[in-house]
Amino acid sequence: MTDAQLDNAIVRHAQSASRWKTVCFSALLVAALSAASMGVAAHQTSASAAAPSASATATMQSQAQPTVSPSPTPTITPTPTLAQVIPAAFANLSQLDGSSTLASAGVELNEMQRSQLMERIEDFRAQGYQASFVVVDMRTGAAIASYGGMPMYTASSIKAPYIVSLAQTGAVDINAVATSATADAAGLNQLITQTLQVSDNDTYEALYKRFGAAPTMQWLAGTGATTGLNGYYGDVTAIDLARMWVNSYDYLFGASADAADAQERTWLAQQMRSSLNSSIAAVHGEGEIVASKAGWIYGEGNLYAYNDAGIVIPAGSMQLSEKPQGYVLSMLTNACARDDLLTALAQTVDDAMRAA
């Protein structure tokens, strides 16, 4: 080999070695970078496993702590005012089946109430008497009746509604009468007091002769009443007698405290407290307000009746215009002198109203 050839071979060997160094260095560099990249990826994977994403965290929290829905806001039913109850009462009285043994409007009787009332009704029938009654819940206007459409002789039970009709229509000046402001007013005061407290027939007839039936018929207009006064007494249904006492509740207890004649209305209601022979009053304590009027006749003119009707208001009741309380009850029977039967019926009705 010539010197020139040897020199060329050395140069080519050197170039080849240089290329291999470069290749090896590059391969080592790639391997190192690849390893570093894998380490980073492994670290990220580990971190991801150790710390879940925000959405995954929220999902796990949701599963761990179930969402509790807020309690619904309770519905508050406003108490009806007396101005709302009165027309409701008249409407329900008109809807009653007056020929039914036991009917209701505006309320559903439960089995116990129905059973107890039917037992009291049967007490009269089993002993040969006729009886009808109507009760009106003055909190709602709901009504319950037994034979409520059967006309029966009123006897003296008509006297209190008659006198209320005179006062409410203005036939008598209740302000003057209550205070005996004049000699005539003092005379009327005496007539009204005797009629209501001891059921004096002569004083009642004196009032009727002076004022007649017109004020009462005017007073009943718009109530749906189909029976009224026919002479001093006459026949009415328990439904219509209840209408009269609903009207009386409105007048006697519905006036606001600052009404001009509030004290005079209170005076009139007071004359109906502890009414003679009242079976309704007999089953209530002194703390309760009971304004009632009984009526009875034992065969004179071949007429038989033992009746009672009125208003019952629980003790402590106030502002009855805004929050009416209690009930109206009318009972018409021919069970002469059987106050035990009427008292038992009045007590059962009271129990039913308290449970309503």
For each residue, the residues with C-beta under 8 A, 3 or more apart:
1: 5 6 9
2: 5 6
3: 6 7
4: 7 8
5: 1 2 8 9
6: 1 2 3 9 10
7: 3 4 10 11
8: 4 5 11 12
9: 1 5 6 12 13
10: 6 7 13 14
11: 7 8 14 15
12: 8 9 15 16
13: 9 10 16 17
14: 10 11 17 18
15: 11 12 18 19
16: 12 13 19 20
17: 13 14 20 21
18: 14 15 21 22
19: 15 16 22 23
20: 16 17 23 24
21: 17 18 24 25
22: 18 19 25 26
23: 19 20 26 27
24: 20 21 27 28
25: 21 22 28 29
26: 22 23 29 30
27: 23 24 30 31
28: 24 25 31 32
29: 25 26 32 33
30: 26 27 33 34
31: 27 28 34 35
32: 28 29 35 36
33: 29 30 36 37
34: 30 31 37 38
35: 31 32 38 39
36: 32 33 39 40
37: 33 34 40 41
38: 34 35 41 42
39: 35 36 42 43
40: 36 37 43 44
41: 37 38 44 45
42: 38 39 45 46
43: 39 40 46 47
44: 40 41 47 48
45: 41 42 48 49
46: 42 43 49 50
47: 43 44 50 51
48: 44 45 51 52 53
49: 45 46
50: 46 47
51: 47 48
52: 48 56 57 60
53: 48 56 57
54: 57 58
55: 58 59
56: 52 53 59 60
57: 52 53 54 60 61
58: 54 55 61 62
59: 55 56 62 63
60: 52 56 57 63 64
61: 57 58 64 65
62: 58 59 65 66 67
63: 59 60
64: 60 61
65: 61 62
66: 62
67: 62
68:
69:
70:
71:
72:
73:
74:
75:
76:
77:
78:
79: 139 322 323
80: 84 85 88 139 140 141 324
81: 84 85 321 322 323 324
82: 85 86 138 249 250 254 320 321 322 324
83: 86 321
84: 80 81 87 88 141
85: 80 81 82 88 89 138 139 140 141 324
86: 82 83 89 90 141 246 250 254
87: 84 90 91 141
88: 80 84 85 91 92 106 140 141
89: 85 86 92 93 136 138 141 143 246 328
90: 86 87 93 94 141 222 223 224 243 246
91: 87 88 94 95 141
92: 88 89 95 96 105 106 136 141 142 143
93: 89 90 96 105 134 136 143 224 239 242 243 246
94: 90 91 224
95: 91 92 105 106 143
96: 92 93 100 103 104 105 134 143 145 148 149 239
97: 100 103 145 149
98: 103 145 147 148 149 150 237 239
99: 147 149 150
100: 96 97 103 145 146 147
101: 118 121 146 147
102: 109 114 117 118 121 144 145 146
103: 96 97 98 100 144 145 146 148
104: 96 107 108 109 142 143 144 145
105: 92 93 95 96 142 143
106: 88 92 95 137 140 141 142 143
107: 104 137 140 142 143 144 356
108: 104
109: 102 104 113 114 117 144 352
110: 113 114 355
111: 114 115
112: 115 116 355
113: 109 110 116 117 352 355 356
114: 102 109 110 111 117 118
115: 111 112 118 119
116: 112 113 119 120 348 351 352
117: 102 109 113 114 120 121 144 146 348 349 352
118: 101 102 114 115 121 122
119: 115 116 122 123 348
120: 116 117 123 124 341 344 345 348
121: 101 102 117 118 124 125 131 146 345
122: 118 119 125 126
123: 119 120 126 127 341 344 345
124: 120 121 127 129 130 131 333 335 341 345
125: 121 122 128 129 130 131
126: 122 123
127: 123 124 335 338 341
128: 125
129: 124 125 333 334 335 338 341
130: 124 125 147 150 152 333 334
131: 121 124 125 146 147 331 332 333 334 335 341 345
132: 145 146 147 148 150 152 237 238 331 332 333
133: 145 146 148 238 329 330 331 332 345 349
134: 93 96 143 144 145 146 148 238 239 241 242 328 329 330
135: 143 144 145 242 327 328 329 330 349 352 353
136: 89 92 93 141 142 143 242 245 246 327 328 329
137: 106 107 140 141 142 143 327 353 356
138: 82 85 89 141 246 249 311 324 325 326 327 328
139: 79 80 85 324 325 326
140: 80 85 88 106 107 137
141: 80 84 85 86 87 88 89 90 91 92 106 136 137 138
142: 92 104 105 106 107 136 137 356
143: 89 92 93 95 96 104 105 106 107 134 135 136 137 242
144: 102 103 104 107 109 117 134 135 352
145: 96 97 98 100 102 103 104 132 133 134 135 148 149 238 239
146: 100 101 102 103 117 121 131 132 133 134
147: 98 99 100 101 130 131 132 150 238
148: 96 98 103 132 133 134 145 237 238 239 242
149: 96 97 98 99 145 237 239
150: 98 99 130 132 147 237 238 332
151: 227 235 236 237
152: 130 132 235 236 237 238 305 307 332 333 334
153: 233 234 235 297 303 304 305 332 334
154: 157 158 233 234 235 236 241 295 305 307 332
155: 158 233 295 296 297 303 305 306 307
156: 159 199 201 204 233 293 294 295 296
157: 154 160 241 293 294 295 305 307 308 309 330 332
158: 154 155 161 162 229 233 234 236 241 295
159: 156 162 163 195 196 199 204 293 295
160: 157 163 164 196 248 272 275 291 292 293 309 310
161: 158 164 165 216 241 244 245 247 248 293 309
162: 158 159 165 166 204 207 208 216 229
163: 159 160 166 167 192 195 196 207 268
164: 160 161 167 168 219 244 247 248 251 252 268
165: 161 162 168 169 171 215 216 218 219 220 244 247
166: 162 163 169 171 172 207 211 215 216
167: 163 164 170 171 172 174 177 251 265 268
168: 164 165 219 247 251
169: 165 166 215 218 219
170: 167 173
171: 165 166 167 211 215
172: 166 167 177 188 211
173: 170 176 177 185
174: 167 177 178 261 264 265 268
175: 178 179 181 260 261 264
176: 173 179 180 181 182 185
177: 167 172 173 174 180 181 185 188 189 192 264
178: 174 175 189 263 264 267 268
179: 175 176 185 264
180: 176 177 185 186 189
181: 175 176 177 185
182: 176 185 186
183: 186 187
184: 187 188
185: 173 176 177 179 180 181 182 188 189
186: 180 182 183 189 190
187: 183 184 190 191
188: 172 177 184 185 191 192 207
189: 177 178 180 185 186 192 193
190: 186 187 193 194 203
191: 187 188 194 195 203 204 206 207
192: 163 177 188 189 195 196 203 207 268 271
193: 189 190 196 197 271
194: 190 191 197 198 200 203
195: 159 163 191 192 199 200 203 204 207
196: 159 160 163 192 193 199 271 272 275 293
197: 193 194 271 275 276
198: 194 276
199: 156 159 195 196 204 275 276 277 293 294 295
200: 194 195 203 204
201: 156 204 205
202: 205 206
203: 190 191 192 194 195 200 206 207
204: 156 159 162 191 195 199 200 201 207 208 232
205: 201 202 208 209 232
206: 191 202 203 209 210
207: 162 163 166 188 191 192 195 203 204 210 211
208: 162 204 205 211 212 213 232
209: 205 206 212
210: 206 207
211: 166 171 172 207 208 214 215
212: 208 209 215
213: 208 216 217 228 229 230
214: 211 217 218
215: 165 166 169 171 211 212 218 219
216: 161 162 165 166 213 219 220 228 229
217: 213 214 220 221 228 229
218: 165 169 214 215 221
219: 164 165 168 169 215 216 247
220: 165 216 217 223 225 228 240 243 244 247
221: 217 218
222: 90
223: 90 220 243 244 246 247
224: 90 93 94 243
225: 220 228 240 243 244
226: 237 240
227: 151 234 235 236 237 240
228: 213 216 217 220 225 234 236 240
229: 158 162 213 216 217 232 233 234
230: 213 233 234 235
231: 234
232: 204 205 208 229
233: 153 154 155 156 158 229 230
234: 153 154 158 227 228 229 230 231
235: 151 152 153 154 227 230
236: 151 152 154 158 227 228 240 241 332
237: 98 132 148 149 150 151 152 226 227 240 241 332
238: 132 133 134 145 147 148 150 152 241 242 330 331 332
239: 93 96 98 134 145 148 149 242 243 330
240: 220 225 226 227 228 236 237 243 244
241: 134 154 157 158 161 236 237 238 244 245 309 330 332
242: 93 134 135 136 143 148 238 239 245 246 309 328 329 330
243: 90 93 220 223 224 225 239 240 246 247
244: 161 164 165 220 223 225 240 241 247 248 309
245: 136 161 241 242 248 249 309 310 311 328 329 330
246: 86 89 90 93 136 138 223 242 243 249 250 328
247: 161 164 165 168 219 220 223 243 244 250 251
248: 160 161 164 244 245 251 252 291 311
249: 82 138 245 246 252 253 254 311 324 328
250: 82 86 246 247 253 254
251: 164 167 168 247 248 254 255 265
252: 164 248 249 255 265 266 268 269 291 311
253: 249 250 265 269 289 311 313 320
254: 82 86 249 250 251 320 321 324
255: 251 252 259 261 262 265 321
256: 259 262 321
257: 262 319
258: 262
259: 255 256 262 265
260: 175
261: 174 175 255 264 265
262: 255 256 257 258 259 265 266
263: 178 266 267
264: 174 175 177 178 179 261 267 268
265: 167 174 251 252 253 255 259 261 262 268 269
266: 252 262 263 269 270
267: 178 263 264 270 271
268: 163 164 167 174 178 192 252 264 265 271 272
269: 252 253 265 266 272 273 289 291
270: 266 267 273
271: 192 193 196 197 267 268
272: 160 196 268 269 275 291 292 293 310
273: 269 270 281 289 290 291
274: 278 281 290
275: 160 196 197 199 272 278 281 291 292 293 294 310
276: 197 198 199 294
277: 199 294 296 308 339
278: 274 275 281 282 290 292 293 294 308 310
279: 282 283 294 308 331 339 342 343 345 346
280: 283 284 290 292 308 309 310 312 329 331 346
281: 273 274 275 278 284 290 292 310
282: 278 279 339 343 346
283: 279 280 343 346 347 350
284: 280 281 288 290 312 350
285: 288 315
286:
287: 315 316
288: 284 285 312 313 314 315
289: 253 269 273 311 312 313 315 317 326
290: 273 274 278 280 281 284 310 311 312 313
291: 160 248 252 269 272 273 275 310 311
292: 160 272 275 278 280 281 308 309 310 311
293: 156 157 159 160 161 196 199 272 275 278 308 309 310
294: 156 157 199 275 276 277 278 279 306 307 308
295: 154 155 156 157 158 159 199 305 306 307 308
296: 155 156 277 305 306 307 336 337
297: 153 155 300 301 303 304 305 336
298: 304 336 337
299: 302 303 304 336
300: 297 303
301: 297
302: 299
303: 153 155 297 299 300
304: 153 297 298 299 334 336
305: 152 153 154 155 157 295 296 297 332 333 334 336
306: 155 294 295 296 333 334 335 336 337 338 339 342
307: 152 154 155 157 294 295 296 330 331 332 333
308: 157 277 278 279 280 292 293 294 295 329 330 331 342 346
309: 157 160 161 241 242 244 245 280 292 293 328 329 330 331 332
310: 160 245 272 275 278 280 281 290 291 292 293 328 329
311: 138 245 248 249 252 253 289 290 291 292 326 327 328
312: 280 284 288 289 290 326 327 328 329 350 353
313: 253 288 289 290 317 320 325 326
314: 288 317 325 326
315: 285 287 288 289
316: 287
317: 289 313 314 320 323 325 326
318: 323
319: 257 322 323
320: 82 253 254 313 317 323 324 325
321: 81 82 83 254 255 256 324
322: 79 81 82 319
323: 79 81 317 318 319 320
324: 80 81 82 85 138 139 249 254 320 321
325: 138 139 313 314 317 320
326: 138 139 289 311 312 313 314 317
327: 135 136 137 138 311 312 349 353
328: 89 134 135 136 138 242 245 246 249 309 310 311 312
329: 133 134 135 136 242 245 280 308 309 310 312 346 349
330: 133 134 135 157 238 239 241 242 245 307 308 309
331: 131 132 133 238 279 280 307 308 309 342 345 346
332: 131 132 133 150 152 153 154 157 236 237 238 241 305 307 309
333: 124 129 130 131 132 152 305 306 307 338 341 342
334: 129 130 131 152 153 304 305 306
335: 124 127 129 131 306 338 341 342
336: 296 297 298 299 304 305 306
337: 296 298 306
338: 127 129 306 333 335 341 342
339: 277 279 282 306 342 343
340: 343 344
341: 120 123 124 127 129 131 333 335 338 344 345
342: 279 306 308 331 333 335 338 339 345 346
343: 279 282 283 339 340 346 347
344: 120 123 340 341 347 348
345: 120 121 123 124 131 133 279 331 341 342 348 349
346: 279 280 282 283 308 329 331 342 343 349 350
347: 283 343 344 350 351
348: 116 117 119 120 344 345 351 352
349: 117 133 135 327 329 345 346 352 353
350: 283 284 312 346 347 353 354
351: 116 347 348 354 355
352: 109 113 116 117 135 144 348 349 355 356
353: 135 137 312 327 349 350 356
354: 350 351
355: 110 112 113 351 352
356: 107 113 137 142 352 353
